[in-house]
Amino acid sequence: MTERQLKYSEALNEAVDICLARDPKVYLLGLGVPDPIGVFGTTSGLREKHGANRVFDMPIAENAMTGVALGSALVGMRPVMTHMRLEFAMTAMDQICNQAAKWHYMFGGQSSVPLTMRMIIGRGWGQGPQHSQSLHAWFAHVPGLKVMMPTTPYDAKGMLIAAIEDNNPVVFIEHRWLYNIHGPVPEGYYTVPLSDGPRRMRAGKDVTIVCSSYATLDALKAANQLAADGIEADVIDLRVIAPLDDKMILESVKCTGRLVVVDQGTLTAGFSAEIIARVTEKVFASLKAPPARIGLPDCPTPTTRALSNFYYPTPDHIVAAARKMMGLDYDQDPFANVDPANKNMDVPDKAFTGPF
């Protein structure tokens, strides 16, 4: 029997559809939710199926929108709030970080905020400094928020259902380049709980590569290149960055002695530093080489292709870091052969189809 394949966007759509059907307290709101494009296809058809009272648009007032969702969650509803860009949620940081994240704790567990906040990150179409930031480390830093970053369609569906059913706020982060990748997704209801921890995407004994979201696909490409040289990478997809389960990471580094962390955020105070801090604190004696971080430079995201082609790391950067740790020759400048006019670097490569 052929395994059912769904796109990442279809898996998210199916997850919300199931939750709306199972629980009348679930509703979906956000800019563009009922539009024909349907937030890159993730909300398409849901208004027609479940009605305008449960799937609806909102004015361009993210702080107010978040307050509406928060208030309804406090009285028993389960809102799913969708932001077309993570930056749009930044105008509601007080509602998210000072209110939603704190209520359960301020009232001794007697009050809950079952609020799911979907946010989109990542590059594409020259989005520039105000529409392509990956600030997931911000939210992971706030006690009381759970932060999910699924990579595969299977995890996207199961984790979104788990997020909607969670009794406290979840920040659910989606990279726009993932929407049109596809993979096996079971029919019907299932969850991928936060307690499941990271997923091992590829086993290896020479170097540990820790990653999340679209960076996981870059890590797998790098692992394939390394394997051609006899270097076996242990690729670990975090899936959930808060609360962080580091057991698999620590066990892997004990075996490999080498660590490369790949992140789609900037390096300074980024989430990659948290991974390296935990490894050096807990299994420092196992390290055979200094850990390496692969991430964005500490400057605003450029819009022009001539700059952005040299802003985002590639799998070649991961390969270079791993080879250096192994004491092998490595590319001193992975950008050396990049064409500043290459239009294909601002869209996913041909292995992963998608509009962004």
Secondary structure, 3 states (H helix, E strand, C coil): CCCCEEEHHHHHHHHHHHHHHHCCCEEEEECCCCCCCCCCCCCCCHHHHHCCCCEECCCCCHHHHHHHHHHHHHCCCEEEEEECCHHHHHHHHHHHHHHHCCHHHHCCCCCCCCCEEEEEECCCCCCCCCCCCCCHHHHHCCCCCEEECCCCHHHHHHHHHHHHHCCCCEEEEEEHHHCCCEEECCCCCCCCCHHHCCEEEECCCCEEEEECCHHHHHHHHHHHHHHHCCCCEEEEECCEEECCCCHHHHHHHHHHCCEEEEEEEECCCCHHHHHHHHHHHHHHHHCCCCCEEEEECCCCCCCCHHHHCCCCCCHHHHHHHHHHHCCCCCCCCCCCCCCCCCHHHHCCCCCCCCCC
